[in-house]
């Protein structure tokens, strides 16, 4: 399921709000964020499953 969400977020130019409060988004979205959100965000060139796992922390099981 996460694989689909991650792919959809990347294709749509969206972002993913991770439960720990981090916003995972593409680098090109930096200028579009409201003031003050940049510090709580992780910017990546492309939203991938690997980028999501790095931002969200370790998981017990693979997310594929």
Buried (B, 14 or more C-beta within 10 A) or exposed (E): EBEEBBEEBBEEEBBBEBEEEBBBBBEEBEEEBEEEEEEEBBBBEEBBBEBBBEBBEEEEEEBE
